[in-house]
Amino acid sequence: MSSPVRFRDVFREYTPTWLLDRTVEGLVVGYSFLWVLISGLDNLTDYAVQGLKAAWPGVGTSTALSQIGRTRGIIRGEGESDDDYAARLIKWWDRMKRLGAAEAIATELHEFLSTHPVVRVVNRAGVWVTCAADGTLTKEGPHSVDPTISAWDWDSLSNPERNDPAAPYWSDLWVIVYDPPFAIDGTWGDGDVYTVRGLGFGQQNTANQYQQICALARTAKMAGSCIRAIVWSYDATKFDPHNAGSTLPDGTWGRWGYGDPRVCTRDRTCRYWTLDEFEDGAS
């Protein structure tokens, strides 16, 4: 690509003879004065062009990507390169059109997390949306339509009031993330001592990571829906919609603990995040 023509490169053609740089005679003061004035125009033009290109992801300076991401509501993924982030920013309008759907939640978390994990989103009716490791989306269910798809029963025993068809919980969602980028660190009730400052108990994630992931989920979901929990599974065989025995909830997972016989049987090898958005204090 040829270099752009600058004012200082062409103004000589329009300069009278008596102002040219006649170095042999030692007469260069006039030309030097003009050159300084013209070079200022080049600087201003360069600032204007770079300022214009800065708003174009992948074209302008990479230092502007964070500002572009903020205006378009796209948080930069962990360890995401400038080129990959710019590519996502370019597709911001396509992203905006899918917000509010379960597909958006699955895709947002898949793209943000450094491991680009498999992400599943399931609603109370038992409709499953899966974002595969390669970003491919599939939608299956519900169980009432396709019996080969497992039903989803998070809290019919622990919180039967939520399962009443007339109750306002029909739009509840659950997000399941496989191969989490956060290592397990301690299990509640096992006598583990919390010693690592700045990281969450149970997982080695920071408060900032928690806030970013929850913000992504809230932004991607429909305004009228609630994400009851983000479930982090370290076993890819669990929560399989095609296998009812793959550690699916049994109706007692609404709360961590309550009186017998409704004893919570949550899988203790997984980790569970709530988004702190429920007035009833339940997860």
N, C-alpha and C positions, 0 to 999 in steps of 0.2 A: 504494500500500500504506500503510495506516495505521501510525502509529508505535506501538511497544509501550507498554503502560501501565506506568508506573514506580511504585514505592512512594511516592516523594515527591509524585506526582500525586494519590494517593487517600487518603493518611493524614489529610488535613485533615478528611475526613468522619467520622473516628473520634476526633477530638481534642476534648476538653471546651472549653466556651466560654472558660473563664478562661485557657486556654493558647493561644488563637488569636492571630494577629498583629493586635493592635488598634493599628494604626499611628496612628490619630487621637489616642488617649490616650498614645501613646509606649510602649505595653506590648508589646514584640516579643522580649524576651530569651528567654522560655520557648519560644515557637514556633521561634525560631532554633536553640535547643539541640536541639529535637526534629528539626528539618529536617536538621541535621548528622548526627544518628544515623541517620535514615532514608536519607539519601543514601548512606551506607556500604553499606546493603543493596543499593541499586541497583548500586553498583560491583561488589560480589561476584557478584550475579546476572549482570551483563554479562560478567564474567570467565568464569563457568561456561558461559554460552551460547556465547561465542566459542570457548572451549576445546573444546566439543563440536563446533561447526561446523568447527573447524580440520581435523578428520579427514575432512571431506567435500570432495573436490576439486571446485572450481567453485562452492562455497557459502561456505566459510570463507576466511580470509585466504590470500593467495597466498604469503605467507612460509613457509607450512607445506608447500608442494608438494615441496620438496627432501627433507624428512623422509619424506613419504608415498612418494615415489618410491624412497627408499632401502629402506623396509620392503617394498615390493612388487617390488623388483628391476628398476625401469624407469628407465633413465638418460635424462635430459632431452636432447632433440635440439639440435643446434647452431642457435642463433637461434630456437628454438621459443618461441612466445608462451605466456603463462600459460593462456589459454583452451584452446589446442591440447594443451598438456601435461596439463591437468586432464582433458580428454576422453579421453586415452590412459590416464590413471590410473584413471578410472572403469571402463574395460574390462579391468582387470587380470586378472580371473578368466578371461575368454575367452582372454587372452594365455597364461596359465598352462596352459590345456588344450591349446594347440597347441605348446608347447615340446617340443623333441626331434625335430621334423620339419624337413625342408628348407624348408618354407613359412615356418616361424618365423624361420629365419636370414634369408631374403630379406626378409621383412616388417620385422624388427627394424632391419636396416641401411637399408632404404628409408625408414623413418620417422625414423631418427636423423639421417641426413645432410641437410645444409641444402638440397641440390639435389633431394632426393627422387628419386634416380636409379632407372633400371631395374637390377634385381639378379637375377642368375641363379645357381642352385646346381645343380651336376651331380655325380653320384656315379660311382664307378668302373664301375658297370654301364651308365652312359650314360642315366640317368633325369634329365631336365632339369626344373627348377622355375623359373618366371620370375615375378617381381613387376614388373608394368608401372609406368609413371610415375604412373598413377592408383590404384595399389595393388591392381589386379586380379591374381589368381594363376592361373597355368596350369601344368599338369603334362603332360609329353610323354615318350615313349620307354618302354623302351629301344630301341636299334637292333635288337636281336635280335627284338623284337616288331613294331616299326614301322620298316622299312628307310628310310623318308623322313627319319627322325631320325638325325643324324650320330652315329657312335660317338665315344667319348671315350678317347683314348690318351695319357696324360700321360707314362708312364715305362716302357713295355714294353721299350724298348731300353736305356735308361740304368739301370733297376732291374728287370730281369726277375723277380727273386725276389718282388717285390710283386704280380705278376700271376698267380702260382700260385693256383689256386682254393682250395688248402688253406692259403694264407698268411693271416695275420691282418690283411690290408689291405683286405678286401672293403668295409669301411664308410668308406673314405676319401672326402672331399668336397672340392670346389673351389668357391669363390665368385667370381663375376665381377661387377664394378660398373662401370656405364657413366656417363659424364659425371661424373667425380670432382670433388669440390669443392676438391681440392688441385692447384695448378698444377704442371707439370713443372719440375724444377730440376736439370739435370745428368743426364748419362748415363755410367754406369761404363765406363771404358776410352777415353773420348773426350778425355781430358786436361782435363776441367772441374775447376775449383778450388772446393772447398767453402768458402764464405765466410759463409754465413748462419747465425749461431749460433741454436740453439734449434729449428731445423727439420731434418727428415730429408734425407738426400742422395737426390736423384732426385725427390723430391716436397716441396712446401712444407707439410708437416704437422708438428705438434708431437708430442712424446713422449706428452703427455696424450691427444691424439686417437688415437694408435696404441693406447694402453692401453685406452681406452674402447671402441674398435671391436672390438679383440680380445676384450675382456670380454663384449661383446654377443654375439659369435659363439660364444664358449665356453658362455655361458649358454643360448643358443637351441638349440644342437645336442644330439643324443642323446649320452648319457654314453659310449657305446661307440664313437662315431665320431670321426674326426680330420679337421680341415680342413687339407689339405696346403698350400693357398695361397689368399690373397685376391688376385685379379687385378684391377687397375684399368685399364680400357680407355678410351682417349680417342677411340675410333672405334666408333660404334654398330653398324657392319656386321660387326665381328669377333665370333668365337665364336658364330656363328649355328648352332643345331642343325639348321636346314633347308638349310644351305649348307656342304658339306664343305670348300670352298675358302676359307672365311672365317677364315683364320689359326687353325685348330684345332691343338692339339698333335699332334706326330707320333711320340710315344714317346720323345723324347730330352729332355724338359723336367724330368726328375726332379732333375737337378743343373745348376748353372750351367756347370761345365766338367769335362771328363775326356778321356781319351786318344782319339785317332783310331782307328776311324772314327765312334765314337759322339759326334759333336760336337753340343752343345746348339744348337738353332735357335729358342730362345724369341724371341718378338716383342719387339724392343728398344724399341718405342714404348709398350709397356705397363709397368706397375710391379707388382711382386710382393711381397706381405707373407707372412711365415710367422709362426706363432703360438708358436714356440719351445717346442713340446711333444713333439718327437720325439727319442728316445734315439739314433737313427742319424744325427742331424745333417742329414738331408736335407730338402729342401723339396718 
